[in-house]
Amino acid sequence: MANNDPLWIEHANLDKGSLTAKAKRASESMQSFARSKASSPGKLGKQSRLAQTLSGLRKSGVKKERI
């Protein structure tokens, strides 16, 4: 199912810092934790895939414009 919402990042339900806290409890870096849990079902998998997506946007130089 394709999502054509141009503001999909703003509409994403983000629990800021929750994935980072889970990675710290597992004694891993956030990116390695996200890579290892990306195929997990449920909320953890969604958080991991979103972290990888947002990390890729940051590396490619895409900037978020303020409205």
PDBQT receptor file of N, H, CA, C and O in Angstrom, charges set to zero:
ATOM      1  N   MET A   1       0.839  -1.180   0.000  1.00  0.00    +0.000 N 
ATOM      2  CA  MET A   1       0.000   0.000   0.000  1.00  0.00    +0.000 C 
ATOM      3  C   MET A   1       0.883   1.241   0.000  1.00  0.00    +0.000 C 
ATOM      4  O   MET A   1       1.619   1.494   0.954  1.00  0.00    +0.000 OA
ATOM      5  N   ALA A   2       0.803   1.995  -1.058  1.00  0.00    +0.000 N 
ATOM      6  H   ALA A   2       0.206   1.789  -1.833  1.00  0.00    +0.000 HD
ATOM      7  CA  ALA A   2       1.626   3.187  -1.196  1.00  0.00    +0.000 C 
ATOM      8  C   ALA A   2       0.989   4.352  -0.443  1.00  0.00    +0.000 C 
ATOM      9  O   ALA A   2      -0.226   4.548  -0.469  1.00  0.00    +0.000 OA
ATOM     10  N   ASN A   3       1.836   5.104   0.215  1.00  0.00    +0.000 N 
ATOM     11  H   ASN A   3       2.823   4.945   0.235  1.00  0.00    +0.000 HD
ATOM     12  CA  ASN A   3       1.383   6.277   0.945  1.00  0.00    +0.000 C 
ATOM     13  C   ASN A   3       1.857   7.504   0.175  1.00  0.00    +0.000 C 
ATOM     14  O   ASN A   3       3.061   7.736   0.063  1.00  0.00    +0.000 OA
ATOM     15  N   ASN A   4       0.932   8.284  -0.353  1.00  0.00    +0.000 N 
ATOM     16  H   ASN A   4      -0.046   8.095  -0.263  1.00  0.00    +0.000 HD
ATOM     17  CA  ASN A   4       1.272   9.455  -1.152  1.00  0.00    +0.000 C 
ATOM     18  C   ASN A   4       1.231  10.747  -0.353  1.00  0.00    +0.000 C 
ATOM     19  O   ASN A   4       1.219  11.830  -0.939  1.00  0.00    +0.000 OA
ATOM     20  N   ASP A   5       1.210  10.661   0.955  1.00  0.00    +0.000 N 
ATOM     21  H   ASP A   5       1.219   9.782   1.432  1.00  0.00    +0.000 HD
ATOM     22  CA  ASP A   5       1.170  11.831   1.814  1.00  0.00    +0.000 C 
ATOM     23  C   ASP A   5       2.545  12.496   1.813  1.00  0.00    +0.000 C 
ATOM     24  O   ASP A   5       3.514  11.877   2.253  1.00  0.00    +0.000 OA
ATOM     25  N   PRO A   6       2.663  13.744   1.332  1.00  0.00    +0.000 N 
ATOM     26  CA  PRO A   6       3.975  14.385   1.294  1.00  0.00    +0.000 C 
ATOM     27  C   PRO A   6       4.515  14.715   2.691  1.00  0.00    +0.000 C 
ATOM     28  O   PRO A   6       5.716  14.941   2.840  1.00  0.00    +0.000 OA
ATOM     29  N   LEU A   7       3.678  14.747   3.690  1.00  0.00    +0.000 N 
ATOM     30  H   LEU A   7       2.703  14.564   3.570  1.00  0.00    +0.000 HD
ATOM     31  CA  LEU A   7       4.102  15.050   5.059  1.00  0.00    +0.000 C 
ATOM     32  C   LEU A   7       4.061  13.800   5.944  1.00  0.00    +0.000 C 
ATOM     33  O   LEU A   7       3.709  13.878   7.121  1.00  0.00    +0.000 OA
ATOM     34  N   TRP A   8       4.423  12.646   5.369  1.00  0.00    +0.000 N 
ATOM     35  H   TRP A   8       4.709  12.582   4.413  1.00  0.00    +0.000 HD
ATOM     36  CA  TRP A   8       4.292  11.397   6.101  1.00  0.00    +0.000 C 
ATOM     37  C   TRP A   8       5.184  11.357   7.335  1.00  0.00    +0.000 C 
ATOM     38  O   TRP A   8       4.860  10.671   8.305  1.00  0.00    +0.000 OA
ATOM     39  N   ILE A   9       6.297  12.080   7.318  1.00  0.00    +0.000 N 
ATOM     40  H   ILE A   9       6.560  12.638   6.531  1.00  0.00    +0.000 HD
ATOM     41  CA  ILE A   9       7.173  12.080   8.495  1.00  0.00    +0.000 C 
ATOM     42  C   ILE A   9       6.489  12.803   9.648  1.00  0.00    +0.000 C 
ATOM     43  O   ILE A   9       6.549  12.341  10.787  1.00  0.00    +0.000 OA
ATOM     44  N   GLU A  10       5.842  13.927   9.366  1.00  0.00    +0.000 N 
ATOM     45  H   GLU A  10       5.794  14.302   8.440  1.00  0.00    +0.000 HD
ATOM     46  CA  GLU A  10       5.149  14.666  10.421  1.00  0.00    +0.000 C 
ATOM     47  C   GLU A  10       3.966  13.867  10.978  1.00  0.00    +0.000 C 
ATOM     48  O   GLU A  10       3.623  13.994  12.153  1.00  0.00    +0.000 OA
ATOM     49  N   HIS A  11       3.346  13.045  10.127  1.00  0.00    +0.000 N 
ATOM     50  H   HIS A  11       3.624  12.942   9.172  1.00  0.00    +0.000 HD
ATOM     51  CA  HIS A  11       2.184  12.287  10.563  1.00  0.00    +0.000 C 
ATOM     52  C   HIS A  11       2.546  10.943  11.190  1.00  0.00    +0.000 C 
ATOM     53  O   HIS A  11       1.669  10.234  11.683  1.00  0.00    +0.000 OA
ATOM     54  N   ALA A  12       3.816  10.595  11.172  1.00  0.00    +0.000 N 
ATOM     55  H   ALA A  12       4.528  11.171  10.771  1.00  0.00    +0.000 HD
ATOM     56  CA  ALA A  12       4.235   9.326  11.779  1.00  0.00    +0.000 C 
ATOM     57  C   ALA A  12       4.084   9.439  13.293  1.00  0.00    +0.000 C 
ATOM     58  O   ALA A  12       4.376  10.481  13.879  1.00  0.00    +0.000 OA
ATOM     59  N   ASN A  13       3.631   8.369  13.911  1.00  0.00    +0.000 N 
ATOM     60  H   ASN A  13       3.393   7.523  13.435  1.00  0.00    +0.000 HD
ATOM     61  CA  ASN A  13       3.473   8.344  15.357  1.00  0.00    +0.000 C 
ATOM     62  C   ASN A  13       4.828   8.018  15.969  1.00  0.00    +0.000 C 
ATOM     63  O   ASN A  13       5.252   6.862  15.979  1.00  0.00    +0.000 OA
ATOM     64  N   LEU A  14       5.503   9.041  16.478  1.00  0.00    +0.000 N 
ATOM     65  H   LEU A  14       5.158   9.979  16.471  1.00  0.00    +0.000 HD
ATOM     66  CA  LEU A  14       6.852   8.868  16.998  1.00  0.00    +0.000 C 
ATOM     67  C   LEU A  14       6.857   8.929  18.517  1.00  0.00    +0.000 C 
ATOM     68  O   LEU A  14       6.324   9.862  19.118  1.00  0.00    +0.000 OA
ATOM     69  N   ASP A  15       7.458   7.934  19.119  1.00  0.00    +0.000 N 
ATOM     70  H   ASP A  15       7.891   7.176  18.631  1.00  0.00    +0.000 HD
ATOM     71  CA  ASP A  15       7.739   7.972  20.552  1.00  0.00    +0.000 C 
ATOM     72  C   ASP A  15       9.216   8.306  20.649  1.00  0.00    +0.000 C 
ATOM     73  O   ASP A  15      10.067   7.416  20.647  1.00  0.00    +0.000 OA
ATOM     74  N   LYS A  16       9.512   9.591  20.735  1.00  0.00    +0.000 N 
ATOM     75  H   LYS A  16       8.821  10.313  20.737  1.00  0.00    +0.000 HD
ATOM     76  CA  LYS A  16      10.896  10.046  20.628  1.00  0.00    +0.000 C 
ATOM     77  C   LYS A  16      11.749   9.457  21.751  1.00  0.00    +0.000 C 
ATOM     78  O   LYS A  16      11.413   9.542  22.932  1.00  0.00    +0.000 OA
ATOM     79  N   GLY A  17      12.858   8.859  21.335  1.00  0.00    +0.000 N 
ATOM     80  H   GLY A  17      13.130   8.790  20.375  1.00  0.00    +0.000 HD
ATOM     81  CA  GLY A  17      13.817   8.315  22.278  1.00  0.00    +0.000 C 
ATOM     82  C   GLY A  17      13.559   6.891  22.716  1.00  0.00    +0.000 C 
ATOM     83  O   GLY A  17      14.401   6.301  23.393  1.00  0.00    +0.000 OA
ATOM     84  N   SER A  18      12.427   6.320  22.354  1.00  0.00    +0.000 N 
ATOM     85  H   SER A  18      11.744   6.800  21.804  1.00  0.00    +0.000 HD
ATOM     86  CA  SER A  18      12.115   4.974  22.837  1.00  0.00    +0.000 C 
ATOM     87  C   SER A  18      13.006   3.911  22.204  1.00  0.00    +0.000 C 
ATOM     88  O   SER A  18      13.418   2.975  22.889  1.00  0.00    +0.000 OA
ATOM     89  N   LEU A  19      13.312   4.032  20.918  1.00  0.00    +0.000 N 
ATOM     90  H   LEU A  19      12.977   4.792  20.361  1.00  0.00    +0.000 HD
ATOM     91  CA  LEU A  19      14.181   3.055  20.272  1.00  0.00    +0.000 C 
ATOM     92  C   LEU A  19      15.612   3.192  20.792  1.00  0.00    +0.000 C 
ATOM     93  O   LEU A  19      16.308   2.191  20.964  1.00  0.00    +0.000 OA
ATOM     94  N   THR A  20      16.044   4.409  21.037  1.00  0.00    +0.000 N 
ATOM     95  H   THR A  20      15.479   5.221  20.897  1.00  0.00    +0.000 HD
ATOM     96  CA  THR A  20      17.373   4.637  21.590  1.00  0.00    +0.000 C 
ATOM     97  C   THR A  20      17.485   4.026  22.981  1.00  0.00    +0.000 C 
ATOM     98  O   THR A  20      18.507   3.428  23.315  1.00  0.00    +0.000 OA
ATOM     99  N   ALA A  21      16.446   4.170  23.788  1.00  0.00    +0.000 N 
ATOM    100  H   ALA A  21      15.615   4.655  23.517  1.00  0.00    +0.000 HD
ATOM    101  CA  ALA A  21      16.449   3.588  25.127  1.00  0.00    +0.000 C 
ATOM    102  C   ALA A  21      16.501   2.066  25.064  1.00  0.00    +0.000 C 
ATOM    103  O   ALA A  21      17.190   1.435  25.865  1.00  0.00    +0.000 OA
ATOM    104  N   LYS A  22      15.783   1.480  24.122  1.00  0.00    +0.000 N 
ATOM    105  H   LYS A  22      15.224   1.993  23.471  1.00  0.00    +0.000 HD
ATOM    106  CA  LYS A  22      15.807   0.021  23.959  1.00  0.00    +0.000 C 
ATOM    107  C   LYS A  22      17.194  -0.442  23.534  1.00  0.00    +0.000 C 
ATOM    108  O   LYS A  22      17.669  -1.482  23.990  1.00  0.00    +0.000 OA
ATOM    109  N   ALA A  23      17.845   0.328  22.660  1.00  0.00    +0.000 N 
ATOM    110  H   ALA A  23      17.459   1.172  22.290  1.00  0.00    +0.000 HD
ATOM    111  CA  ALA A  23      19.191  -0.022  22.209  1.00  0.00    +0.000 C 
ATOM    112  C   ALA A  23      20.192   0.076  23.360  1.00  0.00    +0.000 C 
ATOM    113  O   ALA A  23      21.079  -0.768  23.484  1.00  0.00    +0.000 OA
ATOM    114  N   LYS A  24      20.055   1.099  24.197  1.00  0.00    +0.000 N 
ATOM    115  H   LYS A  24      19.334   1.785  24.096  1.00  0.00    +0.000 HD
ATOM    116  CA  LYS A  24      20.955   1.239  25.342  1.00  0.00    +0.000 C 
ATOM    117  C   LYS A  24      20.792   0.085  26.325  1.00  0.00    +0.000 C 
ATOM    118  O   LYS A  24      21.775  -0.412  26.874  1.00  0.00    +0.000 OA
ATOM    119  N   ARG A  25      19.536  -0.345  26.547  1.00  0.00    +0.000 N 
ATOM    120  H   ARG A  25      18.738   0.059  26.100  1.00  0.00    +0.000 HD
ATOM    121  CA  ARG A  25      19.312  -1.481  27.446  1.00  0.00    +0.000 C 
ATOM    122  C   ARG A  25      19.931  -2.752  26.894  1.00  0.00    +0.000 C 
ATOM    123  O   ARG A  25      20.349  -3.623  27.657  1.00  0.00    +0.000 OA
ATOM    124  N   ALA A  26      19.993  -2.867  25.566  1.00  0.00    +0.000 N 
ATOM    125  H   ALA A  26      19.654  -2.159  24.946  1.00  0.00    +0.000 HD
ATOM    126  CA  ALA A  26      20.591  -4.039  24.918  1.00  0.00    +0.000 C 
ATOM    127  C   ALA A  26      22.100  -3.868  24.732  1.00  0.00    +0.000 C 
ATOM    128  O   ALA A  26      22.752  -4.756  24.183  1.00  0.00    +0.000 OA
ATOM    129  N   SER A  27      22.661  -2.752  25.175  1.00  0.00    +0.000 N 
ATOM    130  H   SER A  27      22.131  -2.031  25.621  1.00  0.00    +0.000 HD
ATOM    131  CA  SER A  27      24.094  -2.439  25.046  1.00  0.00    +0.000 C 
ATOM    132  C   SER A  27      24.564  -2.469  23.603  1.00  0.00    +0.000 C 
ATOM    133  O   SER A  27      25.621  -3.020  23.298  1.00  0.00    +0.000 OA
ATOM    134  N   GLU A  28      23.777  -1.875  22.718  1.00  0.00    +0.000 N 
ATOM    135  H   GLU A  28      22.918  -1.427  22.966  1.00  0.00    +0.000 HD
ATOM    136  CA  GLU A  28      24.124  -1.770  21.302  1.00  0.00    +0.000 C 
ATOM    137  C   GLU A  28      23.976  -0.321  20.866  1.00  0.00    +0.000 C 
ATOM    138  O   GLU A  28      23.324   0.481  21.534  1.00  0.00    +0.000 OA
ATOM    139  N   SER A  29      24.591   0.001  19.741  1.00  0.00    +0.000 N 
ATOM    140  H   SER A  29      25.121  -0.650  19.198  1.00  0.00    +0.000 HD
ATOM    141  CA  SER A  29      24.361   1.321  19.171  1.00  0.00    +0.000 C 
ATOM    142  C   SER A  29      22.958   1.322  18.562  1.00  0.00    +0.000 C 
ATOM    143  O   SER A  29      22.402   0.267  18.260  1.00  0.00    +0.000 OA
ATOM    144  N   MET A  30      22.406   2.498  18.390  1.00  0.00    +0.000 N 
ATOM    145  H   MET A  30      22.858   3.355  18.636  1.00  0.00    +0.000 HD
ATOM    146  CA  MET A  30      21.032   2.585  17.898  1.00  0.00    +0.000 C 
ATOM    147  C   MET A  30      20.918   2.040  16.488  1.00  0.00    +0.000 C 
ATOM    148  O   MET A  30      19.946   1.353  16.176  1.00  0.00    +0.000 OA
ATOM    149  N   GLN A  31      21.888   2.328  15.624  1.00  0.00    +0.000 N 
ATOM    150  H   GLN A  31      22.678   2.886  15.877  1.00  0.00    +0.000 HD
ATOM    151  CA  GLN A  31      21.807   1.868  14.245  1.00  0.00    +0.000 C 
ATOM    152  C   GLN A  31      21.973   0.357  14.132  1.00  0.00    +0.000 C 
ATOM    153  O   GLN A  31      21.271  -0.277  13.344  1.00  0.00    +0.000 OA
ATOM    154  N   SER A  32      22.879  -0.229  14.895  1.00  0.00    +0.000 N 
ATOM    155  H   SER A  32      23.449   0.286  15.536  1.00  0.00    +0.000 HD
ATOM    156  CA  SER A  32      23.034  -1.685  14.825  1.00  0.00    +0.000 C 
ATOM    157  C   SER A  32      21.811  -2.383  15.401  1.00  0.00    +0.000 C 
ATOM    158  O   SER A  32      21.407  -3.437  14.910  1.00  0.00    +0.000 OA
ATOM    159  N   PHE A  33      21.224  -1.805  16.433  1.00  0.00    +0.000 N 
ATOM    160  H   PHE A  33      21.552  -0.948  16.832  1.00  0.00    +0.000 HD
ATOM    161  CA  PHE A  33      20.002  -2.357  17.017  1.00  0.00    +0.000 C 
ATOM    162  C   PHE A  33      18.862  -2.283  16.005  1.00  0.00    +0.000 C 
ATOM    163  O   PHE A  33      18.097  -3.235  15.850  1.00  0.00    +0.000 OA
ATOM    164  N   ALA A  34      18.755  -1.144  15.315  1.00  0.00    +0.000 N 
ATOM    165  H   ALA A  34      19.377  -0.371  15.440  1.00  0.00    +0.000 HD
ATOM    166  CA  ALA A  34      17.696  -0.974  14.313  1.00  0.00    +0.000 C 
ATOM    167  C   ALA A  34      17.859  -1.962  13.162  1.00  0.00    +0.000 C 
ATOM    168  O   ALA A  34      16.876  -2.517  12.672  1.00  0.00    +0.000 OA
ATOM    169  N   ARG A  35      19.111  -2.181  12.730  1.00  0.00    +0.000 N 
ATOM    170  H   ARG A  35      19.910  -1.731  13.129  1.00  0.00    +0.000 HD
ATOM    171  CA  ARG A  35      19.357  -3.148  11.655  1.00  0.00    +0.000 C 
ATOM    172  C   ARG A  35      18.963  -4.557  12.087  1.00  0.00    +0.000 C 
ATOM    173  O   ARG A  35      18.369  -5.302  11.308  1.00  0.00    +0.000 OA
ATOM    174  N   SER A  36      19.289  -4.923  13.323  1.00  0.00    +0.000 N 
ATOM    175  H   SER A  36      19.771  -4.317  13.956  1.00  0.00    +0.000 HD
ATOM    176  CA  SER A  36      19.011  -6.290  13.766  1.00  0.00    +0.000 C 
ATOM    177  C   SER A  36      17.525  -6.525  14.035  1.00  0.00    +0.000 C 
ATOM    178  O   SER A  36      17.063  -7.663  13.949  1.00  0.00    +0.000 OA
ATOM    179  N   LYS A  37      16.778  -5.489  14.355  1.00  0.00    +0.000 N 
ATOM    180  H   LYS A  37      17.154  -4.565  14.425  1.00  0.00    +0.000 HD
ATOM    181  CA  LYS A  37      15.358  -5.638  14.695  1.00  0.00    +0.000 C 
ATOM    182  C   LYS A  37      14.410  -5.205  13.581  1.00  0.00    +0.000 C 
ATOM    183  O   LYS A  37      13.197  -5.182  13.793  1.00  0.00    +0.000 OA
ATOM    184  N   ALA A  38      14.922  -4.863  12.411  1.00  0.00    +0.000 N 
ATOM    185  H   ALA A  38      15.907  -4.881  12.239  1.00  0.00    +0.000 HD
ATOM    186  CA  ALA A  38      14.085  -4.356  11.318  1.00  0.00    +0.000 C 
ATOM    187  C   ALA A  38      13.065  -5.380  10.834  1.00  0.00    +0.000 C 
ATOM    188  O   ALA A  38      11.998  -5.008  10.347  1.00  0.00    +0.000 OA
ATOM    189  N   SER A  39      13.380  -6.650  10.961  1.00  0.00    +0.000 N 
ATOM    190  H   SER A  39      14.248  -6.952  11.356  1.00  0.00    +0.000 HD
ATOM    191  CA  SER A  39      12.435  -7.675  10.495  1.00  0.00    +0.000 C 
ATOM    192  C   SER A  39      11.491  -8.141  11.600  1.00  0.00    +0.000 C 
ATOM    193  O   SER A  39      10.688  -9.049  11.385  1.00  0.00    +0.000 OA
ATOM    194  N   SER A  40      11.581  -7.535  12.767  1.00  0.00    +0.000 N 
ATOM    195  H   SER A  40      12.233  -6.798  12.941  1.00  0.00    +0.000 HD
ATOM    196  CA  SER A  40      10.696  -7.903  13.870  1.00  0.00    +0.000 C 
ATOM    197  C   SER A  40       9.266  -7.452  13.588  1.00  0.00    +0.000 C 
ATOM    198  O   SER A  40       9.057  -6.421  12.950  1.00  0.00    +0.000 OA
ATOM    199  N   PRO A  41       8.283  -8.215  14.058  1.00  0.00    +0.000 N 
ATOM    200  CA  PRO A  41       6.895  -7.786  13.867  1.00  0.00    +0.000 C 
ATOM    201  C   PRO A  41       6.511  -6.719  14.902  1.00  0.00    +0.000 C 
ATOM    202  O   PRO A  41       7.187  -6.557  15.918  1.00  0.00    +0.000 OA
ATOM    203  N   GLY A  42       5.462  -6.027  14.641  1.00  0.00    +0.000 N 
ATOM    204  H   GLY A  42       4.913  -6.159  13.816  1.00  0.00    +0.000 HD
ATOM    205  CA  GLY A  42       4.899  -5.090  15.606  1.00  0.00    +0.000 C 
ATOM    206  C   GLY A  42       5.610  -3.757  15.667  1.00  0.00    +0.000 C 
ATOM    207  O   GLY A  42       6.252  -3.327  14.709  1.00  0.00    +0.000 OA
ATOM    208  N   LYS A  43       5.480  -3.106  16.823  1.00  0.00    +0.000 N 
ATOM    209  H   LYS A  43       4.958  -3.455  17.602  1.00  0.00    +0.000 HD
ATOM    210  CA  LYS A  43       5.949  -1.745  16.999  1.00  0.00    +0.000 C 
ATOM    211  C   LYS A  43       7.470  -1.636  16.912  1.00  0.00    +0.000 C 
ATOM    212  O   LYS A  43       7.986  -0.667  16.353  1.00  0.00    +0.000 OA
ATOM    213  N   LEU A  44       8.194  -2.615  17.456  1.00  0.00    +0.000 N 
ATOM    214  H   LEU A  44       7.775  -3.402  17.910  1.00  0.00    +0.000 HD
ATOM    215  CA  LEU A  44       9.656  -2.572  17.413  1.00  0.00    +0.000 C 
ATOM    216  C   LEU A  44      10.165  -2.605  15.978  1.00  0.00    +0.000 C 
ATOM    217  O   LEU A  44      11.090  -1.870  15.632  1.00  0.00    +0.000 OA
ATOM    218  N   GLY A  45       9.574  -3.442  15.150  1.00  0.00    +0.000 N 
ATOM    219  H   GLY A  45       8.823  -4.039  15.432  1.00  0.00    +0.000 HD
ATOM    220  CA  GLY A  45       9.974  -3.503  13.747  1.00  0.00    +0.000 C 
ATOM    221  C   GLY A  45       9.672  -2.213  13.018  1.00  0.00    +0.000 C 
ATOM    222  O   GLY A  45      10.479  -1.751  12.212  1.00  0.00    +0.000 OA
ATOM    223  N   LYS A  46       8.514  -1.624  13.293  1.00  0.00    +0.000 N 
ATOM    224  H   LYS A  46       7.859  -1.999  13.948  1.00  0.00    +0.000 HD
ATOM    225  CA  LYS A  46       8.155  -0.351  12.655  1.00  0.00    +0.000 C 
ATOM    226  C   LYS A  46       9.117   0.759  13.065  1.00  0.00    +0.000 C 
ATOM    227  O   LYS A  46       9.542   1.562  12.235  1.00  0.00    +0.000 OA
ATOM    228  N   GLN A  47       9.458   0.796  14.369  1.00  0.00    +0.000 N 
ATOM    229  H   GLN A  47       9.113   0.144  15.043  1.00  0.00    +0.000 HD
ATOM    230  CA  GLN A  47      10.395   1.811  14.845  1.00  0.00    +0.000 C 
ATOM    231  C   GLN A  47      11.765   1.636  14.190  1.00  0.00    +0.000 C 
ATOM    232  O   GLN A  47      12.412   2.612  13.809  1.00  0.00    +0.000 OA
ATOM    233  N   SER A  48      12.192   0.400  14.067  1.00  0.00    +0.000 N 
ATOM    234  H   SER A  48      11.666  -0.393  14.376  1.00  0.00    +0.000 HD
ATOM    235  CA  SER A  48      13.500   0.125  13.480  1.00  0.00    +0.000 C 
ATOM    236  C   SER A  48      13.545   0.511  12.009  1.00  0.00    +0.000 C 
ATOM    237  O   SER A  48      14.511   1.124  11.554  1.00  0.00    +0.000 OA
ATOM    238  N   ARG A  49      12.511   0.156  11.274  1.00  0.00    +0.000 N 
ATOM    239  H   ARG A  49      11.726  -0.341  11.644  1.00  0.00    +0.000 HD
ATOM    240  CA  ARG A  49      12.476   0.504   9.849  1.00  0.00    +0.000 C 
ATOM    241  C   ARG A  49      12.386   2.015   9.649  1.00  0.00    +0.000 C 
ATOM    242  O   ARG A  49      13.000   2.551   8.727  1.00  0.00    +0.000 OA
ATOM    243  N   LEU A  50      11.632   2.706  10.496  1.00  0.00    +0.000 N 
ATOM    244  H   LEU A  50      11.133   2.271  11.245  1.00  0.00    +0.000 HD
ATOM    245  CA  LEU A  50      11.532   4.159  10.400  1.00  0.00    +0.000 C 
ATOM    246  C   LEU A  50      12.882   4.804  10.720  1.00  0.00    +0.000 C 
ATOM    247  O   LEU A  50      13.272   5.773  10.068  1.00  0.00    +0.000 OA
ATOM    248  N   ALA A  51      13.592   4.281  11.709  1.00  0.00    +0.000 N 
ATOM    249  H   ALA A  51      13.276   3.495  12.239  1.00  0.00    +0.000 HD
ATOM    250  CA  ALA A  51      14.912   4.820  12.054  1.00  0.00    +0.000 C 
ATOM    251  C   ALA A  51      15.871   4.671  10.887  1.00  0.00    +0.000 C 
ATOM    252  O   ALA A  51      16.650   5.581  10.603  1.00  0.00    +0.000 OA
ATOM    253  N   GLN A  52      15.823   3.536  10.209  1.00  0.00    +0.000 N 
ATOM    254  H   GLN A  52      15.190   2.796  10.439  1.00  0.00    +0.000 HD
ATOM    255  CA  GLN A  52      16.689   3.332   9.054  1.00  0.00    +0.000 C 
ATOM    256  C   GLN A  52      16.315   4.271   7.910  1.00  0.00    +0.000 C 
ATOM    257  O   GLN A  52      17.191   4.812   7.235  1.00  0.00    +0.000 OA
ATOM    258  N   THR A  53      15.023   4.463   7.693  1.00  0.00    +0.000 N 
ATOM    259  H   THR A  53      14.311   4.024   8.241  1.00  0.00    +0.000 HD
ATOM    260  CA  THR A  53      14.553   5.366   6.637  1.00  0.00    +0.000 C 
ATOM    261  C   THR A  53      14.988   6.793   6.913  1.00  0.00    +0.000 C 
ATOM    262  O   THR A  53      15.503   7.468   6.021  1.00  0.00    +0.000 OA
ATOM    263  N   LEU A  54      14.787   7.258   8.133  1.00  0.00    +0.000 N 
ATOM    264  H   LEU A  54      14.369   6.710   8.858  1.00  0.00    +0.000 HD
ATOM    265  CA  LEU A  54      15.145   8.630   8.473  1.00  0.00    +0.000 C 
ATOM    266  C   LEU A  54      16.657   8.820   8.442  1.00  0.00    +0.000 C 
ATOM    267  O   LEU A  54      17.140   9.892   8.079  1.00  0.00    +0.000 OA
ATOM    268  N   SER A  55      17.399   7.799   8.818  1.00  0.00    +0.000 N 
ATOM    269  H   SER A  55      17.007   6.928   9.113  1.00  0.00    +0.000 HD
ATOM    270  CA  SER A  55      18.849   7.868   8.742  1.00  0.00    +0.000 C 
ATOM    271  C   SER A  55      19.295   8.015   7.285  1.00  0.00    +0.000 C 
ATOM    272  O   SER A  55      20.221   8.771   6.992  1.00  0.00    +0.000 OA
ATOM    273  N   GLY A  56      18.648   7.303   6.386  1.00  0.00    +0.000 N 
ATOM    274  H   GLY A  56      17.895   6.689   6.624  1.00  0.00    +0.000 HD
ATOM    275  CA  GLY A  56      18.969   7.406   4.969  1.00  0.00    +0.000 C 
ATOM    276  C   GLY A  56      18.644   8.767   4.406  1.00  0.00    +0.000 C 
ATOM    277  O   GLY A  56      19.371   9.273   3.552  1.00  0.00    +0.000 OA
ATOM    278  N   LEU A  57      17.571   9.367   4.865  1.00  0.00    +0.000 N 
ATOM    279  H   LEU A  57      16.980   8.956   5.559  1.00  0.00    +0.000 HD
ATOM    280  CA  LEU A  57      17.222  10.717   4.407  1.00  0.00    +0.000 C 
ATOM    281  C   LEU A  57      18.265  11.718   4.855  1.00  0.00    +0.000 C 
ATOM    282  O   LEU A  57      18.628  12.632   4.116  1.00  0.00    +0.000 OA
ATOM    283  N   ARG A  58      18.743  11.534   6.073  1.00  0.00    +0.000 N 
ATOM    284  H   ARG A  58      18.449  10.791   6.674  1.00  0.00    +0.000 HD
ATOM    285  CA  ARG A  58      19.741  12.450   6.597  1.00  0.00    +0.000 C 
ATOM    286  C   ARG A  58      21.042  12.345   5.810  1.00  0.00    +0.000 C 
ATOM    287  O   ARG A  58      21.673  13.360   5.518  1.00  0.00    +0.000 OA
ATOM    288  N   LYS A  59      21.446  11.123   5.465  1.00  0.00    +0.000 N 
ATOM    289  H   LYS A  59      20.933  10.298   5.703  1.00  0.00    +0.000 HD
ATOM    290  CA  LYS A  59      22.687  10.920   4.721  1.00  0.00    +0.000 C 
ATOM    291  C   LYS A  59      22.603  11.475   3.309  1.00  0.00    +0.000 C 
ATOM    292  O   LYS A  59      23.601  11.941   2.761  1.00  0.00    +0.000 OA
ATOM    293  N   SER A  60      21.395  11.425   2.709  1.00  0.00    +0.000 N 
ATOM    294  H   SER A  60      20.584  11.046   3.154  1.00  0.00    +0.000 HD
ATOM    295  CA  SER A  60      21.263  11.884   1.328  1.00  0.00    +0.000 C 
ATOM    296  C   SER A  60      21.119  13.395   1.228  1.00  0.00    +0.000 C 
ATOM    297  O   SER A  60      21.107  13.938   0.124  1.00  0.00    +0.000 OA
ATOM    298  N   GLY A  61      21.010  14.080   2.355  1.00  0.00    +0.000 N 
ATOM    299  H   GLY A  61      21.020  13.639   3.252  1.00  0.00    +0.000 HD
ATOM    300  CA  GLY A  61      20.965  15.527   2.332  1.00  0.00    +0.000 C 
ATOM    301  C   GLY A  61      19.575  16.099   2.171  1.00  0.00    +0.000 C 
ATOM    302  O   GLY A  61      19.442  17.293   1.900  1.00  0.00    +0.000 OA
ATOM    303  N   VAL A  62      18.532  15.302   2.326  1.00  0.00    +0.000 N 
ATOM    304  H   VAL A  62      18.639  14.332   2.546  1.00  0.00    +0.000 HD
ATOM    305  CA  VAL A  62      17.179  15.807   2.240  1.00  0.00    +0.000 C 
ATOM    306  C   VAL A  62      16.895  16.605   3.502  1.00  0.00    +0.000 C 
ATOM    307  O   VAL A  62      17.066  16.107   4.615  1.00  0.00    +0.000 OA
ATOM    308  N   LYS A  63      16.467  17.827   3.326  1.00  0.00    +0.000 N 
ATOM    309  H   LYS A  63      16.328  18.232   2.422  1.00  0.00    +0.000 HD
ATOM    310  CA  LYS A  63      16.206  18.691   4.476  1.00  0.00    +0.000 C 
ATOM    311  C   LYS A  63      14.710  18.892   4.631  1.00  0.00    +0.000 C 
ATOM    312  O   LYS A  63      13.980  19.012   3.647  1.00  0.00    +0.000 OA
ATOM    313  N   LYS A  64      14.274  18.929   5.857  1.00  0.00    +0.000 N 
ATOM    314  H   LYS A  64      14.868  18.832   6.655  1.00  0.00    +0.000 HD
ATOM    315  CA  LYS A  64      12.868  19.143   6.179  1.00  0.00    +0.000 C 
ATOM    316  C   LYS A  64      12.595  20.646   6.133  1.00  0.00    +0.000 C 
ATOM    317  O   LYS A  64      13.277  21.435   6.787  1.00  0.00    +0.000 OA
ATOM    318  N   GLU A  65      11.596  21.021   5.356  1.00  0.00    +0.000 N 
ATOM    319  H   GLU A  65      11.042  20.380   4.825  1.00  0.00    +0.000 HD
ATOM    320  CA  GLU A  65      11.241  22.439   5.267  1.00  0.00    +0.000 C 
ATOM    321  C   GLU A  65      10.164  22.759   6.281  1.00  0.00    +0.000 C 
ATOM    322  O   GLU A  65       9.221  21.989   6.465  1.00  0.00    +0.000 OA
ATOM    323  N   ARG A  66      10.302  23.869   6.919  1.00  0.00    +0.000 N 
ATOM    324  H   ARG A  66      11.067  24.495   6.769  1.00  0.00    +0.000 HD
ATOM    325  CA  ARG A  66       9.304  24.329   7.876  1.00  0.00    +0.000 C 
ATOM    326  C   ARG A  66       8.223  25.086   7.130  1.00  0.00    +0.000 C 
ATOM    327  O   ARG A  66       8.511  25.856   6.213  1.00  0.00    +0.000 OA
ATOM    328  N   ILE A  67       7.003  24.870   7.519  1.00  0.00    +0.000 N 
ATOM    329  H   ILE A  67       6.770  24.245   8.264  1.00  0.00    +0.000 HD
ATOM    330  CA  ILE A  67       5.869  25.550   6.880  1.00  0.00    +0.000 C 
ATOM    331  C   ILE A  67       5.457  26.735   7.718  1.00  0.00    +0.000 C 
ATOM    332  O   ILE A  67       4.519  27.448   7.361  1.00  0.00    +0.000 OA
TER     333      ILE A  67
